């Protein structure tokens, strides 16, 4: 894809919502993935929202997106992670 055709201007801050079971290690696992794609990622900025019953945890991670390829690969990695149910 031609960068001029992108709706996103790079680099930019880009929020990604990730949902998974509310289990020990989920937040840390997602932080490790984010760090693979954004070495400057700060895990203390992760927003957490438990589900009503507390069985699931919604996270918002905000990374510095540098390219469409980076975002595509990050979405693929998160979507195939065994602890992740949904990525938006």
PDB file with one MODEL, atoms N, CA, C and O in Angstrom:
MODEL        1
ATOM      1  N   UNK A   1       0.844  -1.182   0.000  1.00  0.00           N
ATOM      2  CA  UNK A   1       0.000   0.000   0.000  1.00  0.00           C
ATOM      3  C   UNK A   1       0.887   1.242   0.000  1.00  0.00           C
ATOM      4  O   UNK A   1       1.877   1.321   0.727  1.00  0.00           O
ATOM      5  N   UNK A   2       0.522   2.169  -0.799  1.00  0.00           N
ATOM      6  CA  UNK A   2       1.235   3.432  -0.888  1.00  0.00           C
ATOM      7  C   UNK A   2       0.973   4.243   0.389  1.00  0.00           C
ATOM      8  O   UNK A   2      -0.189   4.458   0.734  1.00  0.00           O
ATOM      9  N   UNK A   3       2.014   4.700   1.102  1.00  0.00           N
ATOM     10  CA  UNK A   3       1.813   5.473   2.331  1.00  0.00           C
ATOM     11  C   UNK A   3       0.924   6.702   2.136  1.00  0.00           C
ATOM     12  O   UNK A   3       0.249   7.128   3.073  1.00  0.00           O
ATOM     13  N   UNK A   4       0.916   7.267   0.949  1.00  0.00           N
ATOM     14  CA  UNK A   4       0.083   8.442   0.685  1.00  0.00           C
ATOM     15  C   UNK A   4      -1.405   8.084   0.704  1.00  0.00           C
ATOM     16  O   UNK A   4      -2.251   8.957   0.900  1.00  0.00           O
ATOM     17  N   UNK A   5      -1.728   6.788   0.498  1.00  0.00           N
ATOM     18  CA  UNK A   5      -3.122   6.336   0.486  1.00  0.00           C
ATOM     19  C   UNK A   5      -3.631   5.973   1.878  1.00  0.00           C
ATOM     20  O   UNK A   5      -4.816   5.683   2.039  1.00  0.00           O
ATOM     21  N   UNK A   6      -2.779   5.984   2.864  1.00  0.00           N
ATOM     22  CA  UNK A   6      -3.159   5.589   4.219  1.00  0.00           C
ATOM     23  C   UNK A   6      -3.967   6.682   4.909  1.00  0.00           C
ATOM     24  O   UNK A   6      -3.718   7.872   4.716  1.00  0.00           O
ATOM     25  N   UNK A   7      -4.934   6.261   5.713  1.00  0.00           N
ATOM     26  CA  UNK A   7      -5.714   7.205   6.515  1.00  0.00           C
ATOM     27  C   UNK A   7      -4.988   7.558   7.811  1.00  0.00           C
ATOM     28  O   UNK A   7      -5.375   8.486   8.521  1.00  0.00           O
ATOM     29  N   UNK A   8      -3.947   6.815   8.102  1.00  0.00           N
ATOM     30  CA  UNK A   8      -3.159   7.039   9.318  1.00  0.00           C
ATOM     31  C   UNK A   8      -1.848   7.707   8.928  1.00  0.00           C
ATOM     32  O   UNK A   8      -1.174   7.280   7.991  1.00  0.00           O
ATOM     33  N   UNK A   9      -1.500   8.748   9.651  1.00  0.00           N
ATOM     34  CA  UNK A   9      -0.223   9.425   9.416  1.00  0.00           C
ATOM     35  C   UNK A   9       0.799   8.820  10.375  1.00  0.00           C
ATOM     36  O   UNK A   9       0.577   8.788  11.585  1.00  0.00           O
ATOM     37  N   UNK A  10       1.906   8.347   9.839  1.00  0.00           N
ATOM     38  CA  UNK A  10       2.935   7.698  10.660  1.00  0.00           C
ATOM     39  C   UNK A  10       4.090   8.644  10.899  1.00  0.00           C
ATOM     40  O   UNK A  10       4.396   9.456  10.025  1.00  0.00           O
ATOM     41  N   UNK A  11       4.747   8.573  12.049  1.00  0.00           N
ATOM     42  CA  UNK A  11       4.348   7.810  13.236  1.00  0.00           C
ATOM     43  C   UNK A  11       3.188   8.493  13.953  1.00  0.00           C
ATOM     44  O   UNK A  11       3.025   9.711  13.877  1.00  0.00           O
ATOM     45  N   UNK A  12       2.381   7.684  14.655  1.00  0.00           N
ATOM     46  CA  UNK A  12       1.279   8.233  15.446  1.00  0.00           C
ATOM     47  C   UNK A  12       0.949   7.295  16.596  1.00  0.00           C
ATOM     48  O   UNK A  12       1.245   6.101  16.553  1.00  0.00           O
ATOM     49  N   UNK A  13       0.336   7.855  17.614  1.00  0.00           N
ATOM     50  CA  UNK A  13      -0.125   7.054  18.755  1.00  0.00           C
ATOM     51  C   UNK A  13      -1.367   6.310  18.290  1.00  0.00           C
ATOM     52  O   UNK A  13      -2.263   6.911  17.697  1.00  0.00           O
ATOM     53  N   UNK A  14      -1.429   5.003  18.553  1.00  0.00           N
ATOM     54  CA  UNK A  14      -2.511   4.186  18.029  1.00  0.00           C
ATOM     55  C   UNK A  14      -3.038   3.257  19.119  1.00  0.00           C
ATOM     56  O   UNK A  14      -2.313   2.376  19.581  1.00  0.00           O
ATOM     57  N   UNK A  15      -4.305   3.445  19.540  1.00  0.00           N
ATOM     58  CA  UNK A  15      -4.871   2.579  20.580  1.00  0.00           C
ATOM     59  C   UNK A  15      -5.400   1.269  19.993  1.00  0.00           C
ATOM     60  O   UNK A  15      -5.980   1.249  18.907  1.00  0.00           O
ATOM     61  N   UNK A  16      -5.191   0.190  20.722  1.00  0.00           N
ATOM     62  CA  UNK A  16      -5.679  -1.130  20.322  1.00  0.00           C
ATOM     63  C   UNK A  16      -6.362  -1.746  21.541  1.00  0.00           C
ATOM     64  O   UNK A  16      -5.805  -1.757  22.638  1.00  0.00           O
ATOM     65  N   UNK A  17      -7.573  -2.256  21.335  1.00  0.00           N
ATOM     66  CA  UNK A  17      -8.308  -2.909  22.413  1.00  0.00           C
ATOM     67  C   UNK A  17      -8.096  -4.410  22.317  1.00  0.00           C
ATOM     68  O   UNK A  17      -8.211  -4.999  21.242  1.00  0.00           O
ATOM     69  N   UNK A  18      -7.783  -5.024  23.458  1.00  0.00           N
ATOM     70  CA  UNK A  18      -7.515  -6.458  23.526  1.00  0.00           C
ATOM     71  C   UNK A  18      -8.355  -7.033  24.659  1.00  0.00           C
ATOM     72  O   UNK A  18      -8.356  -6.500  25.768  1.00  0.00           O
ATOM     73  N   UNK A  19      -9.073  -8.125  24.379  1.00  0.00           N
ATOM     74  CA  UNK A  19      -9.881  -8.760  25.420  1.00  0.00           C
ATOM     75  C   UNK A  19      -9.454 -10.205  25.605  1.00  0.00           C
ATOM     76  O   UNK A  19      -9.140 -10.917  24.652  1.00  0.00           O
ATOM     77  N   UNK A  20      -9.455 -10.614  26.874  1.00  0.00           N
ATOM     78  CA  UNK A  20      -9.105 -11.985  27.193  1.00  0.00           C
ATOM     79  C   UNK A  20      -9.654 -12.354  28.547  1.00  0.00           C
ATOM     80  O   UNK A  20     -10.247 -11.526  29.239  1.00  0.00           O
ATOM     81  N   UNK A  21      -9.453 -13.616  28.927  1.00  0.00           N
ATOM     82  CA  UNK A  21      -9.899 -14.069  30.236  1.00  0.00           C
ATOM     83  C   UNK A  21      -9.143 -13.303  31.319  1.00  0.00           C
ATOM     84  O   UNK A  21      -7.961 -12.992  31.171  1.00  0.00           O
ATOM     85  N   UNK A  22      -9.845 -13.006  32.403  1.00  0.00           N
ATOM     86  CA  UNK A  22      -9.237 -12.258  33.514  1.00  0.00           C
ATOM     87  C   UNK A  22      -8.415 -13.243  34.349  1.00  0.00           C
ATOM     88  O   UNK A  22      -8.869 -13.734  35.383  1.00  0.00           O
ATOM     89  N   UNK A  23      -7.209 -13.517  33.882  1.00  0.00           N
ATOM     90  CA  UNK A  23      -6.323 -14.477  34.539  1.00  0.00           C
ATOM     91  C   UNK A  23      -4.974 -13.826  34.833  1.00  0.00           C
ATOM     92  O   UNK A  23      -4.592 -12.837  34.208  1.00  0.00           O
ATOM     93  N   UNK A  24      -4.274 -14.399  35.788  1.00  0.00           N
ATOM     94  CA  UNK A  24      -2.949 -13.900  36.149  1.00  0.00           C
ATOM     95  C   UNK A  24      -2.014 -13.989  34.946  1.00  0.00           C
ATOM     96  O   UNK A  24      -1.975 -15.008  34.257  1.00  0.00           O
ATOM     97  N   UNK A  25      -1.271 -12.931  34.700  1.00  0.00           N
ATOM     98  CA  UNK A  25      -0.294 -12.915  33.622  1.00  0.00           C
ATOM     99  C   UNK A  25      -0.798 -12.348  32.308  1.00  0.00           C
ATOM    100  O   UNK A  25      -0.006 -12.131  31.390  1.00  0.00           O
ATOM    101  N   UNK A  26      -2.110 -12.101  32.192  1.00  0.00           N
ATOM    102  CA  UNK A  26      -2.667 -11.593  30.921  1.00  0.00           C
ATOM    103  C   UNK A  26      -2.102 -10.216  30.581  1.00  0.00           C
ATOM    104  O   UNK A  26      -1.632  -9.993  29.465  1.00  0.00           O
ATOM    105  N   UNK A  27      -2.147  -9.307  31.528  1.00  0.00           N
ATOM    106  CA  UNK A  27      -1.662  -7.935  31.273  1.00  0.00           C
ATOM    107  C   UNK A  27      -0.182  -7.959  30.904  1.00  0.00           C
ATOM    108  O   UNK A  27       0.238  -7.284  29.963  1.00  0.00           O
ATOM    109  N   UNK A  28       0.597  -8.725  31.634  1.00  0.00           N
ATOM    110  CA  UNK A  28       2.035  -8.806  31.381  1.00  0.00           C
ATOM    111  C   UNK A  28       2.324  -9.401  29.999  1.00  0.00           C
ATOM    112  O   UNK A  28       3.233  -8.951  29.301  1.00  0.00           O
ATOM    113  N   UNK A  29       1.544 -10.414  29.613  1.00  0.00           N
ATOM    114  CA  UNK A  29       1.751 -11.049  28.307  1.00  0.00           C
ATOM    115  C   UNK A  29       1.473 -10.061  27.173  1.00  0.00           C
ATOM    116  O   UNK A  29       2.211 -10.019  26.189  1.00  0.00           O
ATOM    117  N   UNK A  30       0.417  -9.274  27.312  1.00  0.00           N
ATOM    118  CA  UNK A  30       0.080  -8.302  26.277  1.00  0.00           C
ATOM    119  C   UNK A  30       1.124  -7.181  26.246  1.00  0.00           C
ATOM    120  O   UNK A  30       1.476  -6.687  25.175  1.00  0.00           O
ATOM    121  N   UNK A  31       1.612  -6.787  27.407  1.00  0.00           N
ATOM    122  CA  UNK A  31       2.669  -5.767  27.466  1.00  0.00           C
ATOM    123  C   UNK A  31       3.926  -6.259  26.741  1.00  0.00           C
ATOM    124  O   UNK A  31       4.573  -5.486  26.034  1.00  0.00           O
ATOM    125  N   UNK A  32       4.275  -7.538  26.911  1.00  0.00           N
ATOM    126  CA  UNK A  32       5.454  -8.087  26.225  1.00  0.00           C
ATOM    127  C   UNK A  32       5.281  -8.044  24.710  1.00  0.00           C
ATOM    128  O   UNK A  32       6.222  -7.724  23.984  1.00  0.00           O
ATOM    129  N   UNK A  33       4.076  -8.366  24.233  1.00  0.00           N
ATOM    130  CA  UNK A  33       3.815  -8.309  22.792  1.00  0.00           C
ATOM    131  C   UNK A  33       3.945  -6.864  22.308  1.00  0.00           C
ATOM    132  O   UNK A  33       4.587  -6.604  21.290  1.00  0.00           O
ATOM    133  N   UNK A  34       3.339  -5.931  23.033  1.00  0.00           N
ATOM    134  CA  UNK A  34       3.412  -4.518  22.637  1.00  0.00           C
ATOM    135  C   UNK A  34       4.860  -4.049  22.546  1.00  0.00           C
ATOM    136  O   UNK A  34       5.222  -3.316  21.625  1.00  0.00           O
ATOM    137  N   UNK A  35       5.684  -4.468  23.494  1.00  0.00           N
ATOM    138  CA  UNK A  35       7.097  -4.076  23.502  1.00  0.00           C
ATOM    139  C   UNK A  35       7.865  -4.623  22.295  1.00  0.00           C
ATOM    140  O   UNK A  35       8.827  -4.007  21.838  1.00  0.00           O
ATOM    141  N   UNK A  36       7.440  -5.775  21.785  1.00  0.00           N
ATOM    142  CA  UNK A  36       8.086  -6.345  20.593  1.00  0.00           C
ATOM    143  C   UNK A  36       7.923  -5.415  19.389  1.00  0.00           C
ATOM    144  O   UNK A  36       8.799  -5.333  18.529  1.00  0.00           O
ATOM    145  N   UNK A  37       6.789  -4.717  19.345  1.00  0.00           N
ATOM    146  CA  UNK A  37       6.472  -3.885  18.188  1.00  0.00           C
ATOM    147  C   UNK A  37       6.736  -2.400  18.420  1.00  0.00           C
ATOM    148  O   UNK A  37       6.858  -1.624  17.472  1.00  0.00           O
ATOM    149  N   UNK A  38       6.823  -2.014  19.694  1.00  0.00           N
ATOM    150  CA  UNK A  38       7.103  -0.619  20.046  1.00  0.00           C
ATOM    151  C   UNK A  38       8.041  -0.626  21.253  1.00  0.00           C
ATOM    152  O   UNK A  38       7.582  -0.682  22.393  1.00  0.00           O
ATOM    153  N   UNK A  39       9.353  -0.568  21.008  1.00  0.00           N
ATOM    154  CA  UNK A  39      10.321  -0.625  22.107  1.00  0.00           C
ATOM    155  C   UNK A  39      10.132   0.476  23.157  1.00  0.00           C
ATOM    156  O   UNK A  39      10.607   0.339  24.284  1.00  0.00           O
ATOM    157  N   UNK A  40       9.454   1.549  22.804  1.00  0.00           N
ATOM    158  CA  UNK A  40       9.205   2.639  23.743  1.00  0.00           C
ATOM    159  C   UNK A  40       7.897   2.496  24.491  1.00  0.00           C
ATOM    160  O   UNK A  40       7.511   3.395  25.237  1.00  0.00           O
ATOM    161  N   UNK A  41       7.200   1.369  24.303  1.00  0.00           N
ATOM    162  CA  UNK A  41       5.905   1.158  24.952  1.00  0.00           C
ATOM    163  C   UNK A  41       6.057   1.181  26.469  1.00  0.00           C
ATOM    164  O   UNK A  41       6.980   0.579  27.018  1.00  0.00           O
ATOM    165  N   UNK A  42       5.148   1.876  27.139  1.00  0.00           N
ATOM    166  CA  UNK A  42       5.156   1.993  28.601  1.00  0.00           C
ATOM    167  C   UNK A  42       3.971   1.215  29.157  1.00  0.00           C
ATOM    168  O   UNK A  42       2.825   1.642  29.017  1.00  0.00           O
ATOM    169  N   UNK A  43       4.241   0.074  29.788  1.00  0.00           N
ATOM    170  CA  UNK A  43       3.180  -0.797  30.303  1.00  0.00           C
ATOM    171  C   UNK A  43       2.297  -0.111  31.347  1.00  0.00           C
ATOM    172  O   UNK A  43       1.167  -0.542  31.576  1.00  0.00           O
ATOM    173  N   UNK A  44       2.794   0.940  31.974  1.00  0.00           N
ATOM    174  CA  UNK A  44       1.986   1.633  32.983  1.00  0.00           C
ATOM    175  C   UNK A  44       0.830   2.414  32.348  1.00  0.00           C
ATOM    176  O   UNK A  44      -0.055   2.899  33.054  1.00  0.00           O
ATOM    177  N   UNK A  45       0.838   2.535  31.018  1.00  0.00           N
ATOM    178  CA  UNK A  45      -0.241   3.259  30.337  1.00  0.00           C
ATOM    179  C   UNK A  45      -1.392   2.342  29.917  1.00  0.00           C
ATOM    180  O   UNK A  45      -2.376   2.815  29.348  1.00  0.00           O
ATOM    181  N   UNK A  46      -1.285   1.047  30.188  1.00  0.00           N
ATOM    182  CA  UNK A  46      -2.351   0.112  29.812  1.00  0.00           C
ATOM    183  C   UNK A  46      -3.605   0.426  30.623  1.00  0.00           C
ATOM    184  O   UNK A  46      -3.565   0.504  31.851  1.00  0.00           O
ATOM    185  N   UNK A  47      -4.720   0.605  29.911  1.00  0.00           N
ATOM    186  CA  UNK A  47      -6.005   0.819  30.568  1.00  0.00           C
ATOM    187  C   UNK A  47      -6.683  -0.535  30.719  1.00  0.00           C
ATOM    188  O   UNK A  47      -6.704  -1.331  29.781  1.00  0.00           O
ATOM    189  N   UNK A  48      -7.244  -0.800  31.911  1.00  0.00           N
ATOM    190  CA  UNK A  48      -7.884  -2.083  32.191  1.00  0.00           C
ATOM    191  C   UNK A  48      -9.351  -1.888  32.556  1.00  0.00           C
ATOM    192  O   UNK A  48      -9.699  -0.984  33.315  1.00  0.00           O
ATOM    193  N   UNK A  49     -10.219  -2.762  31.998  1.00  0.00           N
ATOM    194  CA  UNK A  49     -11.640  -2.746  32.326  1.00  0.00           C
ATOM    195  C   UNK A  49     -12.132  -4.178  32.480  1.00  0.00           C
ATOM    196  O   UNK A  49     -12.241  -4.903  31.491  1.00  0.00           O
ATOM    197  N   UNK A  50     -12.428  -4.593  33.702  1.00  0.00           N
ATOM    198  CA  UNK A  50     -12.973  -5.941  33.883  1.00  0.00           C
ATOM    199  C   UNK A  50     -14.422  -6.006  33.396  1.00  0.00           C
ATOM    200  O   UNK A  50     -15.137  -5.004  33.409  1.00  0.00           O
ATOM    201  N   UNK A  51     -14.841  -7.191  32.970  1.00  0.00           N
ATOM    202  CA  UNK A  51     -16.228  -7.382  32.562  1.00  0.00           C
ATOM    203  C   UNK A  51     -17.132  -7.316  33.794  1.00  0.00           C
ATOM    204  O   UNK A  51     -16.657  -7.359  34.929  1.00  0.00           O
ATOM    205  N   UNK A  52     -18.415  -7.215  33.559  1.00  0.00           N
ATOM    206  CA  UNK A  52     -19.387  -7.097  34.649  1.00  0.00           C
ATOM    207  C   UNK A  52     -19.251  -8.240  35.654  1.00  0.00           C
ATOM    208  O   UNK A  52     -19.270  -8.013  36.864  1.00  0.00           O
ATOM    209  N   UNK A  53     -19.116  -9.462  35.152  1.00  0.00           N
ATOM    210  CA  UNK A  53     -18.996 -10.630  36.027  1.00  0.00           C
ATOM    211  C   UNK A  53     -17.550 -10.880  36.473  1.00  0.00           C
ATOM    212  O   UNK A  53     -17.301 -11.726  37.332  1.00  0.00           O
ATOM    213  N   UNK A  54     -16.603 -10.142  35.887  1.00  0.00           N
ATOM    214  CA  UNK A  54     -15.204 -10.294  36.277  1.00  0.00           C
ATOM    215  C   UNK A  54     -14.473 -11.442  35.614  1.00  0.00           C
ATOM    216  O   UNK A  54     -13.331 -11.737  35.968  1.00  0.00           O
ATOM    217  N   UNK A  55     -15.124 -12.103  34.645  1.00  0.00           N
ATOM    218  CA  UNK A  55     -14.482 -13.244  33.978  1.00  0.00           C
ATOM    219  C   UNK A  55     -13.512 -12.824  32.880  1.00  0.00           C
ATOM    220  O   UNK A  55     -12.586 -13.563  32.546  1.00  0.00           O
ATOM    221  N   UNK A  56     -13.726 -11.638  32.322  1.00  0.00           N
ATOM    222  CA  UNK A  56     -12.903 -11.153  31.219  1.00  0.00           C
ATOM    223  C   UNK A  56     -12.299  -9.809  31.576  1.00  0.00           C
ATOM    224  O   UNK A  56     -12.796  -9.092  32.444  1.00  0.00           O
ATOM    225  N   UNK A  57     -11.209  -9.482  30.882  1.00  0.00           N
ATOM    226  CA  UNK A  57     -10.537  -8.214  31.104  1.00  0.00           C
ATOM    227  C   UNK A  57     -10.294  -7.558  29.749  1.00  0.00           C
ATOM    228  O   UNK A  57      -9.715  -8.161  28.845  1.00  0.00           O
ATOM    229  N   UNK A  58     -10.745  -6.321  29.628  1.00  0.00           N
ATOM    230  CA  UNK A  58     -10.492  -5.540  28.427  1.00  0.00           C
ATOM    231  C   UNK A  58      -9.312  -4.619  28.672  1.00  0.00           C
ATOM    232  O   UNK A  58      -9.250  -3.932  29.691  1.00  0.00           O
ATOM    233  N   UNK A  59      -8.384  -4.608  27.740  1.00  0.00           N
ATOM    234  CA  UNK A  59      -7.202  -3.752  27.848  1.00  0.00           C
ATOM    235  C   UNK A  59      -7.165  -2.808  26.661  1.00  0.00           C
ATOM    236  O   UNK A  59      -7.570  -3.174  25.557  1.00  0.00           O
ATOM    237  N   UNK A  60      -6.686  -1.609  26.881  1.00  0.00           N
ATOM    238  CA  UNK A  60      -6.357  -0.709  25.776  1.00  0.00           C
ATOM    239  C   UNK A  60      -4.871  -0.429  25.873  1.00  0.00           C
ATOM    240  O   UNK A  60      -4.382   0.127  26.857  1.00  0.00           O
ATOM    241  N   UNK A  61      -4.161  -0.831  24.819  1.00  0.00           N
ATOM    242  CA  UNK A  61      -2.734  -0.512  24.739  1.00  0.00           C
ATOM    243  C   UNK A  61      -2.590   0.562  23.666  1.00  0.00           C
ATOM    244  O   UNK A  61      -3.244   0.498  22.625  1.00  0.00           O
ATOM    245  N   UNK A  62      -1.750   1.528  23.915  1.00  0.00           N
ATOM    246  CA  UNK A  62      -1.513   2.586  22.932  1.00  0.00           C
ATOM    247  C   UNK A  62      -0.044   2.545  22.551  1.00  0.00           C
ATOM    248  O   UNK A  62       0.844   2.816  23.360  1.00  0.00           O
ATOM    249  N   UNK A  63       0.180   2.199  21.299  1.00  0.00           N
ATOM    250  CA  UNK A  63       1.558   2.072  20.806  1.00  0.00           C
ATOM    251  C   UNK A  63       1.868   3.224  19.854  1.00  0.00           C
ATOM    252  O   UNK A  63       0.967   3.937  19.413  1.00  0.00           O
ATOM    253  N   UNK A  64       3.129   3.395  19.547  1.00  0.00           N
ATOM    254  CA  UNK A  64       3.528   4.329  18.500  1.00  0.00           C
ATOM    255  C   UNK A  64       3.598   3.534  17.208  1.00  0.00           C
ATOM    256  O   UNK A  64       4.498   2.717  17.011  1.00  0.00           O
ATOM    257  N   UNK A  65       2.637   3.786  16.331  1.00  0.00           N
ATOM    258  CA  UNK A  65       2.588   3.083  15.051  1.00  0.00           C
ATOM    259  C   UNK A  65       3.530   3.769  14.072  1.00  0.00           C
ATOM    260  O   UNK A  65       3.499   4.988  13.903  1.00  0.00           O
ATOM    261  N   UNK A  66       4.364   2.964  13.435  1.00  0.00           N
ATOM    262  CA  UNK A  66       5.336   3.515  12.491  1.00  0.00           C
ATOM    263  C   UNK A  66       5.047   3.122  11.050  1.00  0.00           C
ATOM    264  O   UNK A  66       5.593   3.729  10.128  1.00  0.00           O
ATOM    265  N   UNK A  67       4.186   2.104  10.833  1.00  0.00           N
ATOM    266  CA  UNK A  67       3.857   1.679   9.467  1.00  0.00           C
ATOM    267  C   UNK A  67       2.627   0.774   9.483  1.00  0.00           C
ATOM    268  O   UNK A  67       2.253   0.227  10.521  1.00  0.00           O
ATOM    269  N   UNK A  68       2.014   0.631   8.325  1.00  0.00           N
ATOM    270  CA  UNK A  68       0.879  -0.279   8.172  1.00  0.00           C
ATOM    271  C   UNK A  68       1.335  -1.714   8.434  1.00  0.00           C
ATOM    272  O   UNK A  68       0.609  -2.498   9.046  1.00  0.00           O
ATOM    273  N   UNK A  69       2.526  -2.052   7.975  1.00  0.00           N
ATOM    274  CA  UNK A  69       3.055  -3.404   8.160  1.00  0.00           C
ATOM    275  C   UNK A  69       3.212  -3.729   9.652  1.00  0.00           C
ATOM    276  O   UNK A  69       2.897  -4.836  10.089  1.00  0.00           O
ATOM    277  N   UNK A  70       3.700  -2.755  10.422  1.00  0.00           N
ATOM    278  CA  UNK A  70       3.865  -2.955  11.863  1.00  0.00           C
ATOM    279  C   UNK A  70       2.506  -3.236  12.504  1.00  0.00           C
ATOM    280  O   UNK A  70       2.374  -4.170  13.295  1.00  0.00           O
ATOM    281  N   UNK A  71       1.497  -2.430  12.166  1.00  0.00           N
ATOM    282  CA  UNK A  71       0.160  -2.630  12.737  1.00  0.00           C
ATOM    283  C   UNK A  71      -0.436  -3.970  12.326  1.00  0.00           C
ATOM    284  O   UNK A  71      -1.017  -4.669  13.156  1.00  0.00           O
ATOM    285  N   UNK A  72      -0.300  -4.337  11.054  1.00  0.00           N
ATOM    286  CA  UNK A  72      -0.826  -5.620  10.589  1.00  0.00           C
ATOM    287  C   UNK A  72      -0.195  -6.784  11.347  1.00  0.00           C
ATOM    288  O   UNK A  72      -0.888  -7.712  11.765  1.00  0.00           O
ATOM    289  N   UNK A  73       1.110  -6.728  11.520  1.00  0.00           N
ATOM    290  CA  UNK A  73       1.806  -7.817  12.215  1.00  0.00           C
ATOM    291  C   UNK A  73       1.447  -7.841  13.701  1.00  0.00           C
ATOM    292  O   UNK A  73       1.314  -8.916  14.287  1.00  0.00           O
ATOM    293  N   UNK A  74       1.291  -6.676  14.310  1.00  0.00           N
ATOM    294  CA  UNK A  74       0.885  -6.609  15.712  1.00  0.00           C
ATOM    295  C   UNK A  74      -0.507  -7.212  15.888  1.00  0.00           C
ATOM    296  O   UNK A  74      -0.725  -7.999  16.810  1.00  0.00           O
ATOM    297  N   UNK A  75      -1.453  -6.853  15.015  1.00  0.00           N
ATOM    298  CA  UNK A  75      -2.800  -7.423  15.077  1.00  0.00           C
ATOM    299  C   UNK A  75      -2.757  -8.942  14.894  1.00  0.00           C
ATOM    300  O   UNK A  75      -3.449  -9.670  15.607  1.00  0.00           O
ATOM    301  N   UNK A  76      -1.954  -9.422  13.950  1.00  0.00           N
ATOM    302  CA  UNK A  76      -1.826 -10.870  13.731  1.00  0.00           C
ATOM    303  C   UNK A  76      -1.269 -11.563  14.970  1.00  0.00           C
ATOM    304  O   UNK A  76      -1.771 -12.609  15.381  1.00  0.00           O
ATOM    305  N   UNK A  77      -0.236 -10.981  15.558  1.00  0.00           N
ATOM    306  CA  UNK A  77       0.390 -11.581  16.737  1.00  0.00           C
ATOM    307  C   UNK A  77      -0.582 -11.618  17.913  1.00  0.00           C
ATOM    308  O   UNK A  77      -0.695 -12.634  18.599  1.00  0.00           O
ATOM    309  N   UNK A  78      -1.281 -10.511  18.144  1.00  0.00           N
ATOM    310  CA  UNK A  78      -2.252 -10.481  19.242  1.00  0.00           C
ATOM    311  C   UNK A  78      -3.404 -11.448  18.991  1.00  0.00           C
ATOM    312  O   UNK A  78      -3.826 -12.156  19.906  1.00  0.00           O
ATOM    313  N   UNK A  79      -3.913 -11.486  17.770  1.00  0.00           N
ATOM    314  CA  UNK A  79      -5.070 -12.329  17.439  1.00  0.00           C
ATOM    315  C   UNK A  79      -4.781 -13.818  17.601  1.00  0.00           C
ATOM    316  O   UNK A  79      -5.688 -14.603  17.877  1.00  0.00           O
ATOM    317  N   UNK A  80      -3.526 -14.202  17.429  1.00  0.00           N
ATOM    318  CA  UNK A  80      -3.162 -15.621  17.546  1.00  0.00           C
ATOM    319  C   UNK A  80      -2.607 -15.971  18.931  1.00  0.00           C
ATOM    320  O   UNK A  80      -2.262 -17.126  19.182  1.00  0.00           O
ATOM    321  N   UNK A  81      -2.520 -14.998  19.816  1.00  0.00           N
ATOM    322  CA  UNK A  81      -2.003 -15.259  21.166  1.00  0.00           C
ATOM    323  C   UNK A  81      -3.024 -16.117  21.918  1.00  0.00           C
ATOM    324  O   UNK A  81      -4.219 -15.827  21.873  1.00  0.00           O
ATOM    325  N   UNK A  82      -2.575 -17.161  22.603  1.00  0.00           N
ATOM    326  CA  UNK A  82      -3.509 -18.075  23.273  1.00  0.00           C
ATOM    327  C   UNK A  82      -4.346 -17.436  24.396  1.00  0.00           C
ATOM    328  O   UNK A  82      -5.391 -17.979  24.753  1.00  0.00           O
ATOM    329  N   UNK A  83      -3.922 -16.327  24.943  1.00  0.00           N
ATOM    330  CA  UNK A  83      -4.678 -15.692  26.020  1.00  0.00           C
ATOM    331  C   UNK A  83      -5.699 -14.671  25.509  1.00  0.00           C
ATOM    332  O   UNK A  83      -6.515 -14.173  26.283  1.00  0.00           O
ATOM    333  N   UNK A  84      -5.657 -14.361  24.218  1.00  0.00           N
ATOM    334  CA  UNK A  84      -6.488 -13.299  23.655  1.00  0.00           C
ATOM    335  C   UNK A  84      -7.743 -13.881  23.017  1.00  0.00           C
ATOM    336  O   UNK A  84      -7.681 -14.860  22.274  1.00  0.00           O
ATOM    337  N   UNK A  85      -8.887 -13.261  23.320  1.00  0.00           N
ATOM    338  CA  UNK A  85     -10.164 -13.648  22.713  1.00  0.00           C
ATOM    339  C   UNK A  85     -10.508 -12.749  21.534  1.00  0.00           C
ATOM    340  O   UNK A  85     -10.949 -13.239  20.495  1.00  0.00           O
ATOM    341  N   UNK A  86     -10.310 -11.421  21.680  1.00  0.00           N
ATOM    342  CA  UNK A  86     -10.706 -10.447  20.656  1.00  0.00           C
ATOM    343  C   UNK A  86      -9.696  -9.307  20.602  1.00  0.00           C
ATOM    344  O   UNK A  86      -9.176  -8.876  21.631  1.00  0.00           O
ATOM    345  N   UNK A  87      -9.422  -8.824  19.389  1.00  0.00           N
ATOM    346  CA  UNK A  87      -8.578  -7.637  19.193  1.00  0.00           C
ATOM    347  C   UNK A  87      -9.358  -6.670  18.318  1.00  0.00           C
ATOM    348  O   UNK A  87      -9.860  -7.038  17.256  1.00  0.00           O
ATOM    349  N   UNK A  88      -9.454  -5.424  18.780  1.00  0.00           N
ATOM    350  CA  UNK A  88     -10.182  -4.383  18.018  1.00  0.00           C
ATOM    351  C   UNK A  88      -9.277  -3.195  17.803  1.00  0.00           C
ATOM    352  O   UNK A  88      -9.686  -2.210  17.188  1.00  0.00           O
TER     353      UNK A  88
ENDMDL
END
